[in-house]
Amino acid sequence: MRLSECPWRRVCDTERRFVDARFARAASTDRRLVFGPEALLPLFELAVRVVALTERKPSYCSVPYVNVRQDMSRFDEDVRTSPMEDTGQEARIDRRTWLTGAVSLVGATAAGLLTPALLPAEEGESVRPTHVPGRSPSPYGVRAQGETVQRLPTATHSLTPHHALHGIITPSALHFERHHNGVPSIHPDRHRLLIHGLVDRPLTFSMNDLVRFPSVTRTLFIECSGNSGKEWKGPTGKTVQETHGLMSTSEWTGVPLATVLAEAGSKPHAAWVLAEGSDAAAMTRSLPLEDVLKEALLCYAQNGEALRPEQGYPLRLVIPGWEGNTCIKWIRRLKLSTVPSMTREETSRYTDLMPDGTAKQFTFVMEAKSVITSPSGGQQIEPGFVEIRGLAWSGRGKIAMAEVSTDGGKSWHRAQLQEPVLSQCHTRFRFGWRWNGDETIIQSRCTDETGYVQPTRAVLVAARGVHSFYHYHAIHSWKIDRRGTVTNEQV
């Protein structure tokens, strides 16, 4: 009997089509490939058909001298050792050996299908990573295939996805952006920092000069004063990325501003310093000298590597706890003076409009604030245990306490603060809760080490009105309906 007439060939083809069809269905639905006991029944039926077919056929059939599968090594060995005539004809084996190999192959196939479920292979992905060598080391790391969390960009800023992050450090690539006229391209070898005005010795520093000074590393949050600003008018953002995405925490490394200014020396009557950036907007802010000399840093590194261009490369100012616009990026000039310079960014911008129509200037410090990041807007939960997670921070120091309400503020429960708890830094909190499926509102509030308690929206609006845009730090609310859908709500 020729190979095309062999019943075993027909059985192999049937089995192959069966398995291929299962893989095709799994790939088309993007689901796990799972073979239950009912799926294996046709394979065992194939084994029965092999027995039945061989009972009706001659005791010898023609098969090619090939290694069909490693699991049929005994079958192959029998072929190799069987007598062969040097006539150009195909090798012949007896029915017992052939039947044993057939049943063995079906059994091996069934065993293979009972191994842990396989995912359809994607581009660049190995279905069995333990059987295929991985890629070689690379010069710069990349995140894993399938990890797609990203910032939410607009024309002037991009928002950090806090709902998808862990811990307190924001990856540099996900740190929020805020630009006033785009990101400049600056070569570090040509960048200079000028210190002049009411100083004893006007000086210019290169990046090499600054890096030689003793460095300081601190983990600090930076928050744009416009973070949550649209919430003044009502519940606007749909997700926590939209409502609180203009804040991030990084590990900042640089030289204390006081160290550099000491080299130039300041005149006794110098009270303010004008900081100016190298961007196309020439972003400038007037800063009280006495305050910035305490903790301000001239930073050249973020999270262990050089600043990213959008974060001020090669040099930026970081003032712990102050609004983000004072942390001038691409800083090129510091001018000491007796009075503030009253630039555009501190008159028509970055002032707080009060209920009586006046504008409050130089509100630098970001007050205590918190938000629940999970569950939060756009997410879905199910009845049962839910761990409520969030972030709390204050520009005035450490977070002393975080609390959670699961009934719209009627009662409050103390949440657990997750170490480390650092000054002027994001602090993680968590609270275990069992949701019963009823509609409710969850909230968080925090208290900093000065005793300041995050206010309700009603208290904040009573003091500030609703015509401002900056420094919104009221308690934030998320509504959970009976379907488990989470949406932005104001109470």
C-alpha positions in Angstrom: 0.0 0.0 0.0 1.3 3.4 -1.0 1.7 6.3 1.5 -1.4 8.2 0.1 -3.5 5.0 0.9 -2.2 4.5 4.4 -5.0 4.8 7.0 -2.4 6.2 9.5 -1.8 9.1 7.0 -5.5 9.8 7.0 -5.6 9.7 10.8 -2.6 12.1 11.1 -4.3 14.6 8.7 -7.5 14.4 10.6 -5.8 15.0 13.9 -3.8 17.9 12.5 -6.9 19.6 11.1 -8.6 19.2 14.5 -5.8 20.9 16.4 -5.3 23.6 13.8 -9.0 24.4 14.0 -8.8 24.8 17.8 -5.8 27.2 17.5 -7.5 29.2 14.8 -10.7 29.7 16.9 -8.6 30.7 19.9 -6.6 33.2 17.9 -9.7 34.7 16.3 -11.4 35.3 19.7 -8.2 36.3 21.5 -8.9 33.8 24.2 -6.9 31.2 26.0 -6.5 27.9 24.2 -8.0 25.4 26.6 -8.7 21.7 25.8 -11.2 20.1 28.2 -12.0 16.4 28.4 -14.8 16.7 25.9 -12.3 18.1 23.4 -10.0 15.0 23.8 -12.8 12.5 23.0 -12.3 12.8 19.2 -8.6 12.0 19.6 -9.4 8.8 21.5 -11.9 8.0 18.8 -9.1 8.3 16.3 -7.1 5.7 18.2 -10.1 3.3 17.9 -10.3 4.0 14.2 -6.6 3.1 13.8 -7.2 -0.3 15.4 -10.3 -0.9 13.2 -8.6 0.1 10.0 -5.6 -2.1 10.6 -7.8 -5.1 11.3 -9.1 -4.8 7.7 -5.8 -4.1 6.0 -2.8 -6.3 5.1 -0.2 -6.9 7.9 2.3 -4.6 6.1 1.8 -1.1 4.9 4.2 1.5 3.4 5.4 4.4 5.5 8.2 6.9 4.8 11.4 6.5 6.8 11.1 9.8 8.7 11.0 10.9 12.3 7.4 11.9 12.6 7.7 13.0 16.3 10.2 12.7 19.0 7.6 10.9 21.0 7.8 8.0 18.5 11.5 7.3 19.0 10.8 3.6 19.5 8.8 3.6 16.3 11.8 5.2 14.5 14.2 2.8 16.1 12.2 -0.1 14.8 12.3 1.3 11.3 16.0 1.8 11.4 16.7 -1.8 12.5 14.2 -3.5 10.3 15.6 -5.4 7.2 15.8 -3.2 4.1 16.4 -4.3 0.6 18.6 -2.1 -1.5 15.9 -1.9 -4.2 14.9 1.8 -3.9 11.6 0.7 -2.3 10.2 2.1 0.9 10.8 0.3 4.2 8.2 -2.1 5.5 7.2 -2.7 9.1 4.9 -5.1 10.8 1.4 -4.2 12.0 2.2 -4.6 15.7 5.0 -2.0 15.6 3.0 0.3 13.5 -0.1 0.1 15.7 2.0 0.6 18.9 3.4 3.8 17.3 0.0 5.0 16.3 -1.5 4.7 19.7 1.6 6.2 21.3 1.3 9.3 19.1 -2.4 9.9 19.9 -1.6 9.5 23.6 1.3 11.9 23.3 -1.0 14.4 21.6 -3.6 14.1 24.3 -0.9 14.6 27.0 0.4 17.7 25.3 -3.1 19.2 25.1 -3.5 18.7 28.9 -0.4 20.8 29.6 -0.9 24.4 30.9 -3.0 26.6 28.6 -1.3 28.4 25.8 -1.8 32.0 24.6 -1.8 32.6 20.9 1.6 33.9 19.9 1.9 37.6 19.2 4.5 39.3 17.2 7.9 38.9 18.9 6.4 36.5 21.6 7.3 32.9 22.1 4.5 30.5 23.0 7.0 28.4 25.0 9.6 30.9 26.4 11.4 28.1 28.2 12.2 26.4 24.9 13.4 29.5 23.0 16.4 31.6 23.8 15.5 35.2 24.8 16.7 38.4 23.3 20.2 39.7 23.9 21.0 42.6 26.4 20.2 46.0 25.1 21.9 49.4 25.6 18.8 51.0 27.1 15.8 49.3 28.7 12.3 49.2 27.3 9.1 48.2 29.0 7.5 44.8 28.4 5.4 44.1 25.3 1.8 44.7 26.0 2.4 47.4 28.7 0.8 50.4 27.1 0.0 52.8 30.0 0.9 56.4 28.9 0.4 60.1 29.6 -2.7 61.9 28.3 -1.3 64.7 26.1 -2.9 68.0 25.2 -1.4 71.1 23.4 0.3 72.5 26.5 0.5 69.6 29.0 0.3 65.8 29.5 -1.2 64.0 32.4 0.2 61.3 34.6 -1.9 58.0 34.7 -2.1 57.6 38.5 -4.8 54.9 38.2 -2.2 52.6 36.6 0.9 53.3 38.8 2.3 51.7 42.0 4.3 53.1 44.9 5.1 56.8 45.1 7.8 57.2 42.3 6.4 58.3 39.0 8.5 56.9 36.1 10.3 59.7 34.3 8.5 58.8 31.0 5.1 59.2 32.8 5.9 62.4 34.8 3.4 65.1 33.9 4.4 67.9 31.5 3.5 71.6 31.4 5.0 73.9 28.8 4.4 77.5 28.0 5.9 77.4 24.5 7.1 73.9 23.8 10.2 71.9 24.8 13.5 73.5 23.8 16.5 71.5 22.5 19.5 72.5 24.6 23.1 71.1 24.4 24.5 70.7 27.9 28.0 71.8 26.9 26.6 75.2 25.7 24.2 75.8 28.6 25.1 78.4 31.2 23.6 79.7 34.4 24.0 83.4 35.1 23.8 84.9 38.6 23.7 88.7 38.7 21.8 91.6 40.2 22.4 92.4 43.8 25.4 90.1 44.2 29.0 90.7 45.2 30.4 88.9 42.1 28.3 88.2 39.0 29.1 84.6 37.9 28.4 82.3 35.1 28.3 78.5 35.6 28.6 75.7 33.1 27.0 72.3 33.7 30.4 70.9 34.5 30.8 73.6 37.2 27.5 72.8 38.8 28.0 69.0 38.8 31.2 69.5 40.8 29.4 71.0 43.8 28.3 68.6 46.6 25.0 67.1 45.5 21.7 66.5 47.4 19.0 63.9 46.5 15.4 64.2 47.6 12.2 62.5 46.7 9.6 65.3 46.1 6.3 65.8 44.5 5.7 68.6 41.9 2.2 69.7 41.4 0.9 72.3 38.9 -1.2 74.9 40.6 -3.8 74.2 37.9 -4.1 70.5 38.9 -7.8 69.8 39.4 -8.5 73.4 38.3 -11.5 72.5 36.2 -13.2 71.0 39.2 -13.9 74.5 40.5 -16.8 74.6 38.0 -18.1 71.1 38.7 -17.2 67.4 38.2 -15.4 67.7 34.9 -12.7 65.1 34.6 -13.9 61.5 34.0 -10.8 59.7 35.4 -8.2 60.4 38.0 -5.7 61.0 35.2 -7.9 63.9 34.0 -8.7 65.3 37.5 -5.3 64.9 39.2 -2.8 64.2 36.4 -0.8 67.4 36.8 1.3 66.1 39.7 4.1 63.6 39.9 6.8 62.4 42.3 10.4 61.8 41.4 13.8 61.5 43.0 15.6 64.8 42.3 19.4 65.2 42.4 21.2 68.5 42.2 23.1 71.2 44.1 21.4 73.4 46.8 20.6 76.9 45.4 22.1 78.3 48.6 25.5 76.8 47.8 25.6 78.3 44.4 24.4 81.7 45.5 27.0 81.7 48.2 29.7 81.7 45.5 28.4 85.0 44.1 27.5 86.5 47.5 24.3 88.5 48.0 23.9 92.2 49.0 22.2 92.8 52.4 19.1 94.4 50.8 18.5 91.6 48.3 15.1 90.1 49.1 13.8 88.5 45.9 15.3 86.5 43.1 14.0 86.3 39.5 14.4 82.8 37.9 14.2 82.7 34.2 14.1 79.7 31.8 15.6 79.1 28.4 12.4 78.1 26.6 10.7 80.2 23.9 8.4 81.7 26.6 11.3 82.8 28.7 9.3 81.6 31.7 10.0 83.8 34.7 8.9 83.9 38.4 9.8 86.1 41.3 10.7 84.2 44.4 11.3 85.4 48.0 15.0 84.9 48.6 14.9 83.9 52.2 12.4 81.1 51.5 14.1 79.6 48.5 17.5 79.6 50.2 16.2 77.0 52.7 15.5 74.0 50.5 15.6 74.9 46.7 17.7 72.7 44.5 19.3 73.3 41.1 18.6 69.8 39.7 20.3 68.0 36.8 19.1 64.4 37.5 15.7 62.7 37.9 15.2 59.2 39.1 18.9 58.4 38.8 19.5 59.7 35.3 19.8 63.0 33.5 16.6 65.1 33.3 14.3 64.4 30.4 14.0 67.3 27.9 10.4 67.9 28.9 11.5 68.1 32.6 14.0 70.9 32.1 17.2 69.3 30.7 19.9 70.1 31.4 19.0 72.1 34.5 15.9 73.0 36.4 14.9 74.6 39.7 13.0 72.4 42.2 11.4 74.1 45.3 10.0 71.5 47.7 6.2 71.8 48.2 5.8 74.9 45.9 3.5 75.2 42.9 5.1 73.7 39.8 5.4 76.9 37.8 8.0 78.2 40.3 10.2 75.2 39.6 11.6 76.9 36.5 12.8 74.4 33.8 15.8 75.0 31.5 16.9 77.6 34.0 19.5 80.1 32.7 19.3 83.2 34.9 19.0 84.2 38.5 18.7 87.9 39.3 18.7 89.2 42.9 16.5 92.3 43.6 14.8 94.2 46.3 11.2 93.7 45.0 9.4 91.1 42.9 9.6 91.8 39.1 5.9 91.5 38.5 6.2 89.4 35.4 3.3 88.1 33.3 3.3 84.8 35.1 2.6 86.4 38.5 0.1 89.1 37.5 -2.2 88.0 34.7 -1.4 84.3 35.5 -0.9 82.2 38.6 -2.9 84.4 40.9 -6.0 83.4 42.8 -9.2 85.4 42.1 -11.1 85.9 45.3 -14.9 86.3 45.8 -14.6 90.1 46.2 -12.9 90.4 42.8 -9.4 90.9 44.1 -6.5 88.7 43.1 -4.2 87.0 45.6 -0.5 86.9 44.5 2.4 84.6 45.5 0.4 81.7 47.0 3.4 79.4 46.5 2.8 76.4 48.8 0.5 73.6 47.8 -1.9 72.7 50.6 -2.7 69.2 51.9 -4.6 67.1 49.3 -5.5 63.5 48.6 -7.3 61.4 46.0 -8.4 57.8 45.7 -6.7 56.3 42.7 -8.5 52.9 42.9 -11.3 52.5 42.5 -11.6 55.7 40.5 -13.4 57.2 37.5 -13.7 54.9 34.6 -13.1 51.8 36.6 -15.4 48.9 37.4 -15.7 46.9 40.6 -17.7 43.9 41.8 -19.4 43.3 45.2 -17.0 41.9 47.8 -13.7 42.9 49.1 -12.2 46.1 47.6 -8.9 47.7 48.6 -9.3 51.4 48.4 -5.9 52.9 47.4 -4.8 56.5 47.0 -2.2 59.3 47.3 -1.9 62.1 49.9 0.6 64.9 49.9 1.2 68.4 51.4 3.6 71.2 50.5 4.0 71.9 54.3 5.5 68.6 55.3 4.7 65.0 56.0 1.2 63.5 55.9 0.2 62.6 59.4 -3.1 60.9 58.6 -5.3 59.8 55.7 -9.0 58.9 56.1 -11.5 57.2 53.9 -15.3 57.6 53.8 -17.5 55.0 52.0 -20.8 56.8 52.7 -20.3 60.2 51.1 -18.6 61.8 54.1 -21.1 60.8 56.8 -18.4 58.7 58.6 -14.6 58.5 58.3 -12.2 55.6 58.9 -8.5 55.9 59.3 -6.5 54.5 56.4 -3.1 52.8 56.6 -0.2 54.9 55.5 2.3 52.9 53.4 6.0 53.6 54.0 8.0 55.6 53.3 6.2 58.7 54.6 8.4 61.6 53.5 8.1 65.4 53.7 6.7 67.2 50.7 6.2 63.8 48.9 3.4 61.6 47.8 2.3 59.1 50.4 0.4 56.0 49.6 -2.6 55.0 51.7 -4.9 52.0 51.6 -8.1 50.9 53.3 -9.8 47.5 53.1 -13.6 47.7 52.3 -16.3 45.3 51.5 -18.8 46.6 49.0 -22.3 45.3 49.3 -23.5 46.4 45.9 -25.4 49.4 46.9 -24.9 52.8 45.3 -22.5 54.9 47.4 -19.8 57.6 47.3 -16.2 57.1 48.4 -13.9 59.9 49.5 -10.5 60.5 51.0 -9.1 63.3 53.1 -5.7 63.9 54.7 -4.1 65.8 57.6 -0.5 67.0 57.4 2.0 67.4 60.2 1.0 71.0 60.8 -2.5 69.9 61.7 -4.1 71.3 58.5 -7.0 69.1 57.3 -8.0 68.9 53.7 -11.3 70.8 53.4 -14.6 69.8 51.9 -15.7 71.5 48.6 -18.3 73.6 50.5 -15.7 75.0 52.9 -13.2 75.7 50.1 -15.8 77.4 47.9 -17.0 79.5 50.8 -13.5 80.9 51.3 -12.4 81.2 47.7 -15.5 81.3 45.5 -15.8 79.5 42.2 -14.1 82.0 39.8 -10.5 80.8 40.4 -8.6 78.2 38.5 -5.6 77.5 40.7 -5.0 75.7 44.0 -8.1 73.5 44.1 -7.6 71.0 46.9 -11.0 70.0 48.1 -12.0 66.5 49.1 -12.7 64.5 45.9 -15.6 62.2 45.5 -16.1 59.1 43.3 -19.7 57.7 42.9 -20.2 53.9 42.6 -23.5 52.9 41.1 -25.2 49.5 41.5 -23.4 48.2 38.4 -20.1 48.9 40.0 -19.3 51.7 37.6 -17.2 54.6 39.1 -17.8 58.2 38.0 -16.7 61.7 39.1 -19.1 63.3 41.6 -19.1 66.4 43.8 -20.6 66.5 47.3 
